[in-house]
């Protein structure tokens, strides 16, 4: 079985204390960039699956921007070489 080549990103949604509406908003924004995912109510969290054909650079920029604005904290789960290449040197 071959790996999926998807990255996994976990976000703790800080905006509106991670409410259902806030989690849904986060999912919708990232979905437009090519991700899929789900909200996890218990933890106020969103988990994103980022396929290789998604706009990786825009996704990373949005993740970093949202953290700067204190909308969420995020961390990488499984990552790929293509995802790592979007990191700033």
KESE-924732 format. One line per 8 residues: number of its first residue (from 1); their letters; for each residue z, x, y of N, C-alpha, C. Coordinates in Angstrom, 1 decimal, padded with zeros to 4 digits. Layout:
NUM> A> Z X Y Z X Y Z X Y ~ ... .
END
This chain:
1> XXXXXXXX> 000.0 000.8 -001.2 000.0 000.0 000.0 000.0 000.9 001.2 ~ -000.9 000.6 002.2 -001.0 001.3 003.4 -000.1 000.8 004.5 ~ 000.5 001.7 005.3 001.3 001.2 006.5 000.4 000.4 007.4 ~ 001.1 -000.5 008.1 000.4 -001.4 009.0 -000.2 -000.8 010.3 ~ 000.3 000.4 010.6 000.0 001.1 011.9 000.5 000.3 013.1 ~ 001.4 -000.7 012.9 002.0 -001.4 014.0 003.3 -000.6 014.4 ~ 003.6 -000.7 015.7 004.9 -000.2 016.2 005.8 -001.4 016.3 ~ 007.1 -001.1 016.3 008.1 -002.1 016.4 008.9 -001.8 017.6 .
9> XXXXXXXX> 009.1 -002.7 018.6 009.9 -002.5 019.8 010.9 -003.6 019.8 ~ 012.2 -003.2 020.1 013.3 -004.2 020.2 013.7 -004.2 021.6 ~ 013.9 -005.4 022.2 014.3 -005.5 023.6 015.6 -006.4 023.6 ~ 016.6 -005.9 024.3 017.8 -006.8 024.6 017.5 -007.4 025.9 ~ 017.3 -008.7 026.0 016.9 -009.3 027.2 018.1 -009.5 028.1 ~ 018.1 -008.9 029.3 019.3 -009.0 030.2 019.1 -010.2 031.2 ~ 017.9 -010.5 031.5 017.6 -011.6 032.5 018.2 -012.9 031.9 ~ 018.9 -013.6 032.8 019.5 -014.9 032.4 020.3 -014.8 031.1 .
17> XXXXXXXX> 020.9 -013.7 030.9 021.8 -013.4 029.7 021.1 -013.6 028.4 ~ 019.8 -013.3 028.4 019.0 -013.4 027.2 018.8 -014.9 026.7 ~ 018.7 -015.8 027.6 018.6 -017.2 027.3 017.2 -017.4 026.5 ~ 017.1 -018.6 025.9 015.9 -018.9 025.1 014.7 -018.9 026.0 ~ 014.8 -019.4 027.3 013.7 -019.4 028.2 013.3 -017.9 028.6 ~ 014.3 -017.1 028.8 014.1 -015.7 029.1 013.4 -015.0 028.0 ~ 013.8 -015.2 026.8 013.2 -014.6 025.6 011.8 -015.1 025.4 ~ 011.6 -016.3 025.6 010.2 -016.9 025.5 009.3 -016.3 026.6 .
25> XXXXXXXX> 009.8 -016.1 027.7 009.0 -015.6 028.8 008.6 -014.1 028.5 ~ 009.5 -013.4 027.9 009.2 -012.0 027.5 008.1 -012.0 026.4 ~ 008.3 -012.8 025.5 007.3 -012.9 024.4 005.9 -013.3 024.9 ~ 005.8 -014.2 025.8 004.5 -014.6 026.4 003.9 -013.5 027.2 ~ 004.6 -012.8 028.0 004.1 -011.7 028.8 003.5 -010.6 027.8 ~ 004.2 -010.2 026.8 003.8 -009.2 025.9 002.7 -009.7 025.0 ~ 002.7 -010.9 024.7 001.6 -011.5 023.8 000.2 -011.3 024.5 ~ 000.2 -011.5 025.8 -001.1 -011.3 026.6 -001.6 -009.9 026.5 .
33> XXXXXXXX> -000.7 -009.0 026.1 -001.2 -007.6 026.0 -001.5 -007.2 024.5 ~ -001.4 -008.2 023.6 -001.8 -008.0 022.2 -000.7 -007.9 021.2 ~ 000.5 -008.2 021.6 001.6 -008.1 020.6 001.9 -009.5 020.0 ~ 002.6 -009.4 018.9 003.3 -010.6 018.3 004.8 -010.3 018.3 ~ 005.6 -011.3 018.0 007.0 -011.1 018.0 007.8 -012.4 017.9 ~ 009.1 -012.2 017.9 010.0 -013.3 017.9 011.3 -013.0 018.6 ~ 011.9 -014.1 019.1 013.2 -014.0 019.7 014.3 -014.2 018.7 ~ 015.4 -013.5 018.9 016.5 -013.6 018.0 017.7 -014.0 018.9 .
41> XXXXXXXX> 018.0 -015.3 018.8 019.0 -016.0 019.6 020.4 -015.3 019.6 ~ 020.8 -015.0 018.4 022.2 -014.4 018.2 022.4 -013.2 019.0 ~ 021.4 -012.4 019.2 021.6 -011.1 019.9 020.9 -011.1 021.3 ~ 020.3 -012.2 021.7 019.6 -012.2 023.0 018.4 -011.2 023.0 ~ 017.8 -011.1 021.8 016.9 -010.0 021.6 015.5 -010.6 021.3 ~ 014.5 -009.7 021.6 013.1 -010.0 021.3 012.6 -008.8 020.5 ~ 011.9 -009.0 019.4 011.4 -008.0 018.6 009.8 -008.1 018.6 ~ 009.2 -007.1 019.0 007.7 -007.1 019.2 007.1 -006.2 018.1 .
49> XXXXXXXX> 006.0 -006.7 017.6 005.1 -006.0 016.7 003.9 -005.6 017.5 ~ 003.6 -004.3 017.6 002.6 -003.8 018.5 001.5 -003.2 017.6 ~ 000.4 -003.9 017.5 -000.7 -003.4 016.6 -001.5 -002.3 017.4 ~ -002.2 -001.5 016.7 -002.9 -000.4 017.3 -004.0 -000.9 018.3 ~ -004.5 -002.1 018.2 -005.5 -002.5 019.1 -005.0 -003.1 020.4 ~ -003.6 -003.3 020.5 -003.0 -003.8 021.7 -003.2 -002.8 022.8 ~ -002.9 -003.2 024.0 -003.0 -002.3 025.2 -001.7 -001.5 025.3 ~ -001.7 -000.4 024.5 -000.5 000.4 024.3 000.0 000.9 025.7 .
57> XXXXXXXX> -000.9 001.4 026.5 -000.4 002.0 027.8 000.2 001.0 028.7 ~ -000.4 -000.2 028.8 000.1 -001.3 029.6 001.5 -001.8 029.1 ~ 001.6 -001.8 027.7 002.8 -002.3 027.1 003.9 -001.3 027.5 ~ 003.7 000.0 027.3 004.7 001.0 027.7 005.1 000.9 029.2 ~ 004.1 000.8 030.0 004.4 000.7 031.5 005.2 -000.5 031.8 ~ 004.9 -001.7 031.1 005.7 -002.9 031.3 007.1 -002.7 030.8 ~ 007.3 -002.1 029.6 008.6 -001.8 029.1 009.4 -001.0 030.1 ~ 008.8 000.1 030.6 009.6 000.9 031.5 009.9 000.2 032.8 .
65> XXXXXXXX> 008.9 -000.5 033.3 009.1 -001.3 034.6 010.3 -002.3 034.4 ~ 010.3 -003.0 033.3 011.3 -004.0 033.0 012.7 -003.4 032.9 ~ 012.7 -002.2 032.3 014.0 -001.6 032.2 014.5 -001.1 033.6 ~ 013.6 -000.6 034.4 014.0 -000.2 035.8 014.5 -001.4 036.6 ~ 013.9 -002.6 036.4 014.3 -003.8 037.1 015.5 -004.4 036.4 ~ 016.0 -003.9 035.3 017.2 -004.4 034.6 016.9 -005.8 034.0 ~ 015.6 -006.0 033.6 015.3 -007.2 032.9 015.6 -007.1 031.4 ~ 015.6 -005.9 030.9 015.9 -005.6 029.5 016.2 -004.1 029.2 .
73> XXXXXXXX> 016.8 -003.9 028.1 016.9 -002.5 027.5 016.0 -002.6 026.3 ~ 015.3 -001.5 026.0 014.4 -001.5 024.8 014.5 -000.2 024.1 ~ 014.1 -000.3 022.8 014.1 000.9 021.9 012.9 000.7 020.9 ~ 012.5 001.9 020.5 011.4 001.9 019.6 011.9 001.9 018.1 ~ 011.2 001.1 017.3 011.6 001.2 015.9 010.6 002.1 015.2 ~ 009.7 001.5 014.4 008.6 002.3 013.8 007.6 002.6 014.9 ~ 007.2 003.9 015.0 006.2 004.2 016.0 005.0 005.0 015.3 ~ 003.9 005.0 016.0 002.7 005.7 015.5 002.4 006.8 016.5 .
81> XXXXXXXX> 001.5 007.6 016.1 001.0 008.7 016.9 000.3 008.2 018.2 ~ -000.4 007.1 018.1 -001.1 006.5 019.2 000.0 006.0 020.2 ~ 001.1 005.4 019.7 002.1 004.9 020.6 002.8 006.1 021.3 ~ 003.1 007.1 020.6 003.8 008.3 021.1 002.9 009.0 022.2 ~ 001.6 008.9 022.1 000.7 009.5 023.0 000.8 008.8 024.4 ~ 001.3 007.6 024.5 001.4 006.9 025.8 002.7 007.4 026.5 ~ 003.5 008.1 025.9 004.8 008.6 026.6 004.4 009.6 027.6 ~ 005.1 009.6 028.7 004.9 010.6 029.8 005.4 012.0 029.3 .
89> X> 004.6 013.0 029.7 005.0 014.3 029.3 006.3 014.8 030.0 .
END
